[in-house]
C-alpha cells in the first residue's frame, strides 16, 4: 500500500521492533556511555587533583562543579538548535566537542586551565544528553519507548563503574592527566553516527521537509524489513495530528511555557533541579569524602566503584517497571528510596566508619538513584511535542545542571561545618522535595504515543 498519505508518527509507530532499532539504540547508548565516563571521572580523580594543586574543599568543589556550568550552557543551547536545525548534526558536533575538551584536560598545568577545559567538556556533554533522549524517543515505538530510553540511561552507571575501574588501575601508573587523554579517544565514534543514525522523520515532517522525511522513512522501513526478513510491514493506524507552523529560534522556548505545557515545564524543571542537586552534591564527593574519613586513595576508589555497582540492577529494574507501573510511581519510589539510603549512608561516619553499613547503604543508595536517572530520561522528552521536544528536554537538563553545579560547591562548604552526616542528610532532603513535586504535579505517560501526549491535558 502507499504509505505516503500517513504521517511520520503513524509510519514509525506501526513498525515492529527490529535489529535496526536495536542498532540505533546501541550507537546512541554508547555515546551516552562515553560521556558518562568523562563526567564521572572527576569523582575518582578529584582527590588526586586536590592534592596536587593544594586546593581547599571549597576550591575542589568549584572545580568539580565546572563541568556542570558548561552543561547548563550546552543543554540550553542544544535543545533550541536541534528543534531549529535537526537532531543529527547537533548530536554529532556535541561528541566532537567533548572529545577535544577531554584531550585539552590532559594538557592542563594549572587549576585555572583545567577548570576552563572542564567547562568546555561540560558544554559538549550538555549538548549531547537532551538530543540523545529526543532522538531515541522519536524513533522507538510507544510500547517499547520507555524501556529503551531507561536502558540507554543504564549506560550511565556502566560508564560510572568503567570510570572507576579505569582510574583504579591507571591512576597509580599514569596519573590523572593521561586518563583524560585516554577518554578523548572515543570521540572518533562520531563517524559511526554520521553513516548509521538517521535524522528524525518526526522532526523533518514538523519542519516542513516532507520529501526528506519520506526518503528517511522509506530507508528505515526497508532496513526493518531486511532485519526481520519479511516482505511487508503492518499497515499504519491513524493517530492524533498536530500542526505547528515553523517559527523563529525562540518559538520552542515560548511553546514550553504556553498554557498547555506550563505545568509540565514547572514540574520537570523542579524535578531535575532538586534531583541533581542531591545526586551530584553526594556522588561528586564520594571518593574524596572517603579519603577525608581516613581511607587511602586506592581504597576509596575501590569502595566508590563497589558502591556504584548497585546502580546496574537499579536501572534494569527501573527499565522494567516504567512499562509495568508507569513513569510517575517509579520516579517517586526511586527518589524516596534514594533519599532514605543517602541519609543512612551519611550516618556510617557517626558509627565509626562502619564499612559494612557504608557498603550496604551505598549499594542501595545507588540502586535507587540510578533507577531515578532511568525514569528521568524516559519521562522528560515525553512531555513535549516534536516542535519543542529537544528544547524542553534541553532546558530541563540545563536547570538540572544548575543543581549539579551547586551540589558539589554546597557540599564543599557544608562538609567542614556539619560533617558527612549533614551532607547526606541535605541530599536526602533534596530527593524528598523532588518526589513531592512529581507526586503533586506529575502526569502519567506510559503506553501513549508522543502525539497522544501532545493532545493530553497538563495533568
C-alpha positions in Angstrom: 0.0 0.0 0.0 1.0 3.6 -0.5 2.1 5.0 3.0 2.9 8.5 1.8 -0.5 9.7 2.9 0.3 8.7 6.5 2.3 10.9 8.9 5.8 10.1 10.1 4.5 9.1 13.5 1.9 6.7 12.0 4.6 5.0 9.9 7.1 4.8 12.7 4.7 3.5 15.4 3.4 0.6 13.3 7.0 -0.8 12.8 7.8 -4.0 14.8 10.9 -3.6 17.0 13.9 -4.9 15.0 17.6 -5.3 14.9 17.7 -2.0 13.1 16.1 -0.2 16.1 18.5 -2.0 18.5 21.4 -0.9 16.4 20.4 2.7 16.7 19.9 2.2 20.4 23.4 0.8 20.8 25.1 3.7 19.0 23.2 6.3 21.0 23.7 4.4 24.2 27.5 4.0 23.7 27.8 7.8 23.0 25.9 8.2 26.3 28.3 5.7 28.0 31.5 7.6 26.9 30.0 10.9 28.0 29.2 9.5 31.4 32.7 8.1 31.8 34.2 11.6 31.2 31.8 13.2 33.6 32.1 10.5 36.3 35.9 10.5 36.2 36.1 13.7 38.3 34.6 11.6 41.2 37.6 9.4 41.2 40.3 11.9 40.2 39.2 14.8 42.4 41.2 13.7 45.5 44.4 13.4 43.4 43.9 16.8 41.7 43.0 18.4 45.0 46.3 17.1 46.5 48.5 18.1 43.5 47.2 21.7 43.3 46.8 22.1 47.1 43.1 23.0 46.9 40.8 23.7 49.8 37.5 21.9 50.0 35.7 24.9 48.6 38.1 25.2 45.6 37.8 21.5 44.9 34.0 21.8 44.9 34.3 24.7 42.4 36.5 22.5 40.1 34.0 19.6 40.4 31.2 22.0 39.5 32.9 23.4 36.4 31.6 20.8 34.0 28.1 21.4 35.2 28.4 25.1 34.4 29.3 24.1 30.9 26.4 21.6 30.8 24.0 24.4 31.6 25.2 26.3 28.6 25.3 23.3 26.3 21.9 21.9 27.3 20.2 25.2 27.0 21.6 25.9 23.5 21.5 22.5 22.0 17.8 22.0 22.5 16.8 25.1 20.6 19.4 24.3 17.9 18.1 20.8 17.5 14.5 21.9 17.2 15.5 24.5 14.7 18.2 22.7 12.6 17.7 19.0 13.3 18.8 16.3 15.9 21.6 14.6 14.0 24.1 17.5 13.3 23.8 18.8 16.9 24.4 15.3 18.2 27.5 14.8 16.1 29.1 18.1 17.0 28.5 17.6 20.7 30.6 14.4 20.6 33.4 16.1 18.7 33.4 18.9 21.3 33.7 16.7 24.4 36.4 14.6 22.7 38.5 17.7 22.0 37.9 19.1 25.5 38.9 15.8 27.2 42.2 15.9 25.4 42.7 19.5 26.5 42.1 18.4 30.1 45.1 16.1 29.8 47.3 19.2 29.0 46.2 21.3 31.9 49.1 22.5 34.1 47.1 24.9 36.3 43.8 24.5 38.1 42.5 27.5 36.2 43.2 25.9 32.8 41.7 22.6 34.0 38.6 24.4 35.1 38.2 26.1 31.7 38.7 22.8 29.8 36.1 21.1 32.1 33.7 23.9 31.2 34.2 23.1 27.5 33.8 19.4 28.2 30.6 20.2 30.0 29.2 22.2 27.0 29.7 19.1 24.8 28.2 16.7 27.3 25.3 19.1 28.0 24.6 19.3 24.3 24.6 15.5 23.8 22.3 14.4 26.7 18.9 16.0 25.7 19.5 15.3 22.0 20.1 11.6 22.7 16.9 11.2 24.6 14.9 13.2 22.0 16.3 11.1 19.1 15.6 7.8 20.7 12.1 8.8 21.9 11.2 9.8 18.3 12.5 6.6 16.7 11.3 3.8 19.1 7.6 2.8 19.1 5.5 3.9 22.1 5.1 0.4 23.6 8.9 0.0 24.0 9.9 3.6 24.2 10.1 3.8 27.9 12.1 0.6 28.3 14.7 1.5 25.7 15.3 5.1 27.0 15.6 3.7 30.5 18.1 1.2 29.3 20.0 3.9 27.5 20.3 5.7 30.8 21.6 2.5 32.2 24.8 3.1 30.3 25.3 6.0 32.8 26.1 3.7 35.8 28.1 1.4 33.5 30.1 4.5 32.5 30.5 5.4 36.1 31.8 2.0 37.0 34.1 1.9 34.0 35.5 5.3 35.0 36.2 3.9 38.5 37.8 0.7 37.1 39.9 2.7 34.7 41.1 5.1 37.4 41.7 2.3 39.9 44.1 0.6 37.6 45.6 3.5 35.7 45.7 6.3 38.2 48.7 4.8 40.1 50.5 4.2 36.8 49.9 7.2 34.5 48.3 9.9 36.6 45.1 11.8 36.1 46.2 13.8 33.0 46.8 10.7 30.9 43.5 9.3 32.0 41.8 12.3 30.4 43.8 11.7 27.3 42.5 8.1 27.1 39.0 9.4 27.4 39.4 11.6 24.4 39.8 8.6 22.0 36.1 7.6 21.8 35.3 10.8 20.0 36.0 9.0 16.7 32.8 7.2 17.4 31.0 10.1 15.7 32.0 8.5 12.3 29.6 5.7 13.0 26.8 8.1 13.8 27.3 10.0 10.6 26.6 6.9 8.5 24.1 4.9 10.5 21.8 7.2 12.6 19.1 8.9 10.5 17.6 12.3 11.1 14.4 12.1 13.0 11.5 11.8 10.4 9.2 13.4 13.0 11.4 16.5 13.1 11.7 16.6 9.3 8.0 16.5 8.9 7.4 19.1 11.5 9.9 21.3 9.8 8.0 21.1 6.6 10.6 18.9 4.8 8.2 16.2 3.7 10.2 14.8 0.8 13.2 14.3 3.1 11.0 12.8 5.8 9.5 10.3 3.2 13.0 9.4 2.0 14.3 8.7 5.5 11.1 6.8 6.4 11.5 4.6 3.3 15.1 3.8 4.2 14.0 2.9 7.8 11.2 0.7 6.6 13.5 -1.1 4.2 16.0 -1.8 6.9 13.3 -3.0 9.3 12.0 -5.4 6.6 15.5 -6.7 5.9 16.2 -7.1 9.6 13.0 -9.0 10.3 13.2 -11.0 7.0 9.7 -10.0 5.9 8.3 -8.7 2.6 5.6 -6.5 4.1 5.0 -4.4 7.3 1.9 -3.8 9.3 -0.4 -1.1 8.0 -0.2 2.3 9.7 -3.0 3.3 12.1 -4.3 6.9 12.2 -3.0 8.9 15.2 -3.8 12.4 16.5 -2.2 15.1 14.4 -0.8 18.4 15.5 0.4 21.1 13.1 2.9 23.6 14.4 3.9 26.3 11.9 7.7 26.9 11.6 8.7 29.7 13.9 11.9 31.6 14.9 14.8 30.4 17.0 12.9 31.1 20.3 9.5 29.7 19.3 10.0 26.3 21.0 11.0 28.1 24.2 7.8 30.1 24.1 5.8 26.9 23.4 7.1 25.0 26.5 5.8 27.9 28.6 2.4 28.1 26.8 -0.7 27.4 28.9 -0.8 23.7 27.7 2.8 22.9 28.8 3.4 25.4 31.6 2.6 23.0 34.4 4.6 20.2 32.8 7.6 22.5 32.5 7.4 23.7 36.1 7.2 20.2 37.4 10.0 18.7 35.3 12.3 21.7 35.9 11.8 21.3 39.7 12.4 17.6 39.5 15.6 18.0 37.6 16.9 20.7 39.8 16.4 19.0 43.2 17.3 15.5 42.0 20.6 16.6 40.5 21.4 19.0 43.4 21.2 16.0 45.7 22.8 13.5 43.4 25.9 15.4 42.4 26.3 17.0 45.8 26.9 13.5 47.0 28.4 11.4 44.2 31.0 14.0 43.1 32.4 13.8 46.6 32.1 10.1 47.3 35.7 9.2 46.8 37.1 12.5 48.3 34.8 12.1 51.4 36.1 8.6 51.9 39.7 9.9 51.8 38.9 12.5 54.4 37.4 9.8 56.6 40.8 8.1 56.6 40.7 5.7 53.6 43.7 5.5 51.3 43.2 6.8 47.7 43.1 3.4 46.1 40.8 2.1 48.8 38.4 5.0 48.5 38.3 4.5 44.7 37.7 0.8 45.2 34.8 1.4 47.6 33.3 4.0 45.4 33.3 1.6 42.4 31.9 -1.1 44.5 29.0 1.1 45.7 28.3 2.2 42.1 27.7 -1.4 41.1 24.3 -1.1 42.8 23.2 1.2 40.0 23.3 -1.6 37.4 20.4 -3.7 38.9 18.8 -0.3 39.7 18.4 0.9 36.2 17.5 -2.6 34.9 14.6 -2.8 37.5 13.5 0.8 36.5 13.6 -0.1 32.8 11.2 -3.0 33.5 8.9 -1.1 36.0 8.4 2.0 33.8 6.3 -0.1 31.5 4.6 -2.0 34.3 3.9 0.6 37.0 4.4 3.8 34.9 6.8 6.7 35.0 5.3 8.6 37.9 5.2 5.9 40.6 8.6 4.6 39.7 10.1 8.1 39.8 8.6 8.7 43.3 9.7 5.4 44.7 13.3 5.7 43.4 13.7 9.3 44.8 12.3 8.4 48.2 14.4 5.2 48.4 17.5 7.0 47.3 16.9 9.7 50.0 16.5 7.2 52.8 19.6 5.3 51.8 21.6 8.5 51.4 20.7 9.5 55.0 21.7 6.1 56.3 25.0 6.2 54.3 25.8 9.6 55.8 25.4 8.1 59.3 28.1 5.5 58.7 30.7 8.1 59.8 28.8 8.5 63.0 29.2 4.8 63.7 33.0 4.9 63.4 33.1 4.5 59.7 31.4 1.1 59.8 32.4 -0.5 56.5 29.5 -3.0 56.3 27.0 -0.2 56.9 28.8 2.1 54.4 28.9 -0.5 51.6 25.4 -1.9 52.2 23.7 1.5 52.3 25.8 2.8 49.5 24.8 0.0 47.2 21.1 0.5 47.9 21.5 4.3 47.5 23.0 3.9 44.0 20.4 1.2 43.2 17.6 3.7 43.8 19.4 6.8 42.4 20.4 5.2 39.1 16.9 3.9 38.8 15.8 7.5 39.3 18.0 8.6 36.4 16.4 6.0 34.1 13.0 7.3 34.8 14.1 11.0 34.5 15.5 10.5 31.0 12.4 8.4 29.9 9.9 10.9 31.3 11.3 14.2 30.1 11.0 14.0 26.3 7.5 12.5 26.5 6.1 15.7 28.0 6.6 17.9 24.9 5.6 17.9 21.2 8.2 17.3 18.4 8.4 21.0 17.7 9.7 21.7 21.2 10.9 18.3 22.4 14.6 19.0 22.3 14.2 22.5 23.7 12.0 21.1 26.6 14.5 18.3 27.3 17.4 20.7 26.9 16.2 23.3 29.3 15.1 20.7 31.9 18.6 19.3 31.7 20.1 22.8 31.9 18.1 23.5 35.1 19.2 20.2 36.5 22.8 21.2 35.7 22.4 24.3 37.7 21.6 21.9 40.6 24.6 19.8 39.5 26.8 22.9 39.6 25.6 24.0 43.0 25.7 20.4 44.5 29.5 19.9 44.8 30.0 23.5 45.7 27.5 23.3 48.5 29.0 20.1 49.7 32.4 21.6 49.9 31.1 24.5 52.0 28.8 22.4 54.2 31.1 19.4 54.9 33.6 21.4 57.2 30.6 22.6 59.3 28.3 19.5 59.5 30.5 16.6 58.5 29.5 13.7 56.3 26.2 13.1 58.1 25.0 16.6 57.4 26.0 16.5 53.8 24.0 13.3 53.1 21.0 14.5 55.2 20.9 17.6 52.9 21.0 15.3 49.8 18.1 13.2 51.2 16.0 16.3 51.7 16.6 17.3 48.0 15.3 13.9 46.9 12.2 14.1 49.1 11.3 17.5 47.7 11.7 16.2 44.1 9.5 13.2 44.9 6.8 15.5 46.3 6.8 17.7 43.2 6.2 14.6 41.0 3.5 13.3 43.3 1.6 16.6 43.3 2.0 17.8 39.7 3.3 14.9 37.5 1.3 13.2 34.7 1.5 9.6 33.6 2.8 8.9 30.1 3.1 5.1 30.0 1.9 3.4 26.7 0.9 6.6 24.9 2.3 7.8 21.6 4.1 11.1 21.6 1.3 12.6 19.6 -1.3 11.4 22.1 0.7 13.1 24.9 0.8 16.3 22.9 -3.0 16.3 22.9 -3.3 15.4 26.6 -4.3 17.9 29.2 -1.5 19.1 31.5 -2.4 16.9 34.5 
